[in-house]
């Protein structure tokens, strides 16, 4: 399995034979982070997006929450957010799906605490089936105690690193808006009792998390194709093909039983459906245009398995072309002078 930093769905590569590119969806989903004002909980001082291109971008402070929106393009956007509280800076790795109304996150931020055995036992007792808020707060508590460093014995630090990662992973794989932070992965690698097992856990969690993004976008693309919304389908299919060609997404696609060939088969089906629809409308020049694209892709060796998947061959494409050409209306001839 591959362990790496991940590139979100972005249009990085042109798809062979693609028509005029449909713009990727705008992803500007608002994120609101509320904090608990209960006794013993730290107030949230600030929240920022960490953008590699332009630096830190602050959220706007409201009376009881921080609100932020980061402009991105693509069906999924990945965000690295920092929570500032009590002199600490805690990372929160998030993702947003274009078209959703917004993300709300509620946090109860830890204050200074001792690294006690009963406290660790309490944190270890939280399961992956606990509420989102409970798992998030457990994750933040574990991270906070890790920050005590040598004031926690090494065995406790190892337990805390495991709790930090497991809670973060459960949020990433069981919600639509969390990811696993790079810090949680690095803490687990550094303090794991078995480094090989830790690497496997991280790789599996990444594949499962990204697999959810792949699954949702593929389901959307299939729905758009079934509804004959071809321009929107092409944009979604193009995003999937782009991600499928990136090594760091390989495990995610494998977990969903998807590969280049199946995605290209969807692309071929869309072109063929458009060819047939144009023919039914009597628009044979347009049908010939789609047929030409299909024949060009047939000549591209990378589409061999995709053509088998959709049961199209050279003879079928040639027969279609000949039919469309025979149905084209000849130009109107001027009457000859009498």
C-alpha positions in Angstrom: 0.0 0.0 0.0 1.1 3.6 -0.7 1.6 6.1 2.1 2.0 9.7 0.9 0.6 13.1 1.0 -2.5 13.3 -1.2 -3.4 15.5 -4.1 -7.2 16.3 -4.1 -9.3 15.9 -7.2 -8.0 18.6 -9.5 -7.9 18.8 -13.3 -4.2 18.2 -13.8 -4.2 16.0 -17.0 -6.1 16.2 -20.2 -8.2 13.1 -21.0 -7.5 11.6 -24.4 -10.3 12.3 -26.8 -12.2 14.6 -24.4 -14.5 17.2 -25.9 -14.4 20.9 -24.8 -13.7 20.7 -21.1 -16.7 21.5 -18.8 -15.5 23.7 -16.0 -14.9 21.9 -12.7 -17.4 22.8 -10.0 -16.7 25.6 -7.6 -16.0 24.3 -4.1 -16.5 27.1 -1.6 -18.3 25.3 1.2 -18.6 27.3 4.4 -17.0 25.7 7.5 -18.2 26.7 11.0 -16.4 25.7 14.2 -18.2 26.1 17.5 -16.5 25.7 20.8 -17.8 24.6 24.2 -18.0 27.3 26.9 -18.4 24.7 29.7 -16.3 25.0 32.8 -12.8 23.5 32.4 -12.8 23.9 28.6 -10.4 26.3 26.8 -11.9 29.0 24.6 -11.1 28.9 20.9 -8.9 31.9 20.2 -8.5 31.7 16.4 -8.9 29.4 13.4 -7.0 29.6 10.2 -6.8 27.8 6.8 -3.2 26.8 6.1 -2.8 27.5 2.3 0.5 26.5 0.8 0.1 29.1 -2.0 -0.9 32.2 0.0 -0.2 31.3 3.7 -2.6 31.4 6.7 -6.1 32.7 6.0 -8.1 33.5 9.2 -11.7 32.5 9.8 -14.1 35.2 10.8 -15.0 35.3 14.5 -18.7 35.3 15.3 -20.3 35.4 18.8 -20.2 31.7 19.3 -18.2 30.2 16.4 -15.6 30.9 13.7 -16.7 30.8 10.1 -14.4 30.3 7.1 -14.7 29.6 3.4 -11.8 28.7 1.1 -12.2 28.9 -2.7 -11.3 25.8 -4.6 -12.1 24.0 -7.8 -13.2 20.4 -8.0 -15.7 18.0 -6.6 -13.6 17.5 -3.4 -11.4 20.1 -1.8 -9.0 19.3 1.0 -8.3 21.9 3.8 -5.7 22.1 6.5 -7.1 24.1 9.4 -5.4 25.1 12.6 -7.2 25.6 15.9 -5.6 28.1 18.3 -6.4 27.8 22.0 -4.7 28.0 25.3 -1.3 28.6 23.7 -1.6 25.6 21.5 -2.0 25.2 17.7 -3.9 22.0 16.8 -4.2 20.8 13.2 -7.5 19.7 11.8 -7.6 18.1 8.4 -10.9 18.6 6.6 -12.5 18.0 3.2 -15.6 19.6 1.6 -17.8 18.3 -1.2 -18.9 20.8 -3.8 -22.6 21.5 -3.6 -23.1 20.8 0.1 -24.6 23.5 2.2 -21.8 23.7 4.9 -19.9 21.9 7.6 -20.4 22.4 11.3 -17.9 21.2 13.8 -18.3 21.3 17.6 -15.2 21.2 19.8 -14.6 21.0 23.6 -11.0 22.1 23.9 -8.8 20.6 26.6 -7.0 22.6 29.3 -3.9 21.7 31.2 -4.1 18.2 32.6 -1.8 15.7 34.2 -0.8 12.5 32.4 -2.7 10.1 34.8 -3.4 6.5 34.3 -7.1 6.9 34.9 -7.3 9.7 32.3 -5.6 7.4 29.7 -8.0 4.7 30.6 -11.0 7.0 30.0 -9.6 8.0 26.6 -8.9 4.4 25.6 -12.5 3.5 26.5 -13.9 5.7 23.7 -14.9 3.5 20.7 -15.1 4.2 17.0 -18.9 4.1 17.4 -19.0 7.1 19.8 -20.5 10.3 18.6 -18.5 12.5 16.2 -18.2 15.2 19.0 -16.9 12.6 21.5 -14.4 11.1 19.1 -13.1 14.6 18.1 -12.7 15.7 21.7 -11.0 12.5 22.6 -8.6 13.0 19.7 -7.8 16.6 20.9 -7.4 15.4 24.5 -4.9 12.7 23.4 -3.0 15.3 21.3 -3.0 17.7 24.3 -1.5 15.1 26.6 1.1 14.2 24.0 2.2 17.8 24.2 3.3 17.2 27.8 6.3 15.3 26.4 8.5 13.6 29.0 5.9 14.4 31.8 4.1 11.4 30.3 6.0 8.1 30.5 6.9 6.5 27.2 4.3 3.8 27.5 1.6 6.4 27.9 2.9 8.4 25.0 2.6 5.3 22.8 -1.0 4.8 23.9 -1.8 8.5 23.3 -0.4 8.4 19.8 -2.5 5.4 19.0 -5.6 7.1 20.4 -4.9 10.3 18.5 -4.6 8.4 15.2 -7.5 5.9 15.7 -9.9 8.7 16.7 -8.8 10.8 13.7 -9.1 7.8 11.3 -12.6 6.9 12.6 -13.7 10.5 11.9 -12.2 10.4 8.4 -13.7 7.1 7.4 -17.1 7.6 9.1 -17.9 11.2 8.2 -17.8 13.1 4.9 -15.8 16.1 6.1 -12.8 14.9 8.1 -9.4 13.6 6.9 -6.4 12.3 8.9 -3.8 14.9 9.6 -0.2 14.4 8.7 0.7 15.1 12.4 -1.5 12.2 13.6 0.3 9.9 11.2 3.7 11.1 12.1 3.0 10.8 15.9 1.9 7.2 15.3 5.0 6.3 13.2 7.3 7.9 15.8 5.8 6.2 18.8 4.4 3.0 17.4 5.3 -0.2 19.2 5.5 -1.8 15.7 6.5 0.5 12.9 5.5 -1.9 10.1 2.0 -2.3 11.6 1.6 1.4 12.0 2.5 2.0 8.4 -0.1 -0.6 7.4 -2.7 1.1 9.6 -2.0 4.5 8.0 -2.1 3.2 4.5 -5.4 1.4 5.0 -7.0 4.5 6.6 -5.8 6.7 3.8 -7.2 4.2 1.2 -10.5 3.9 3.1 -10.9 7.7 3.5 -10.0 8.5 -0.2 -12.1 5.5 -1.3 -15.2 7.4 0.1 -14.4 10.4 -2.1 -13.8 8.1 -5.1 -17.1 6.2 -4.5 -19.2 9.3 -4.1 -17.8 10.9 -7.3 -18.1 7.7 -9.3 -21.8 7.3 -8.2 -22.4 10.9 -9.2 -20.8 10.3 -12.6 -22.9 7.2 -13.3 -26.1 9.1 -12.3 -25.2 12.0 -14.6 -24.6 9.5 -17.4 -27.9 7.8 -16.8 -29.6 11.2 -16.9 -27.9 12.1 -20.2 -26.3 15.1 -18.5 -23.2 14.6 -20.6 -21.2 17.8 -19.9 -21.4 17.4 -16.1 -20.6 13.7 -16.6 -17.5 14.5 -18.6 -16.2 16.8 -15.8 -16.7 14.2 -13.1 -15.2 11.4 -15.3 -12.2 13.6 -16.1 -11.6 14.2 -12.4 -11.7 10.5 -11.7 -9.4 9.7 -14.5 -6.9 12.3 -13.4 -6.9 11.0 -9.8 -6.7 7.3 -11.0 -3.4 8.2 -12.7 -1.8 9.4 -9.5 0.1 6.7 -7.5 -1.1 8.0 -4.2 -4.7 7.4 -5.1 -4.1 3.8 -6.3 -5.2 2.1 -3.1 -8.4 4.2 -2.9 -9.4 3.2 -6.5 -8.5 -0.4 -5.8 -10.7 -0.5 -2.7 -13.7 0.5 -4.9 -12.9 -1.9 -7.7 -12.2 0.9 -10.1 -9.4 1.5 -12.6 -8.6 3.4 -15.8 -10.3 0.8 -18.0 -13.7 1.0 -16.3 -13.6 4.8 -16.2 -12.7 4.9 -19.9 -15.6 2.6 -20.6 -17.9 5.1 -19.0 -16.3 7.8 -21.3 -17.0 5.6 -24.4 -20.5 4.9 -23.4 -21.2 8.7 -23.0 -19.8 9.3 -26.5 -21.8 6.4 -28.0 -25.0 7.6 -26.3 -24.5 11.1 -27.7 -23.9 9.6 -31.2 -27.1 7.7 -31.0 -29.1 10.6 -29.6 -27.9 12.8 -32.5 -28.9 10.1 -35.0 -32.4 9.9 -33.6 -32.7 13.6 -33.9 -31.7 13.3 -37.6 -28.5 15.3 -36.9 -26.2 13.0 -38.8 -23.3 15.5 -39.1 -23.3 15.7 -35.3 -23.5 11.9 -35.0 -20.5 11.6 -37.4 -18.6 13.9 -35.1 -19.1 11.6 -32.1 -18.4 8.6 -34.3 -15.1 10.1 -35.4 -14.1 10.6 -31.7 -14.9 7.0 -31.0 -12.9 5.7 -33.9 -9.9 7.9 -32.9 -10.0 6.4 -29.4 -10.3 2.9 -30.9 -7.0 3.6 -32.6 -5.5 4.5 -29.2 -4.2 1.3 -27.7 -5.0 2.5 -24.1 -8.7 2.0 -24.8 -8.6 -1.7 -25.8 -10.2 -3.1 -22.6 -12.7 -0.2 -22.4 -14.0 -1.0 -25.9 -14.4 -4.7 -24.9 -16.2 -3.6 -21.7 -18.8 -1.6 -23.7 -19.0 -4.2 -26.5 -18.0 -1.9 -29.3 -15.6 -2.9 -32.1 -14.2 -1.5 -35.3 -16.9 -3.1 -37.5 -19.7 -1.6 -35.4 -18.2 1.9 -35.6 -17.6 1.6 -39.4 -21.2 0.4 -39.9 -22.5 3.4 -37.9 -20.3 5.8 -39.9 -21.5 4.4 -43.2 -25.2 4.7 -42.1 -24.8 8.3 -41.0 -23.1 9.2 -44.2 -25.8 7.6 -46.3 -28.5 9.5 -44.3 -26.9 13.0 -44.8 -29.0 15.1 -47.0 -27.2 15.9 -50.3 -26.8 19.6 -51.0 -29.7 21.2 -52.8 -28.9 21.6 -56.5 -29.7 24.7 -58.5 -32.3 23.9 -61.2 -30.7 23.8 -64.6 -31.8 26.6 -67.1 -34.5 25.5 -69.5 
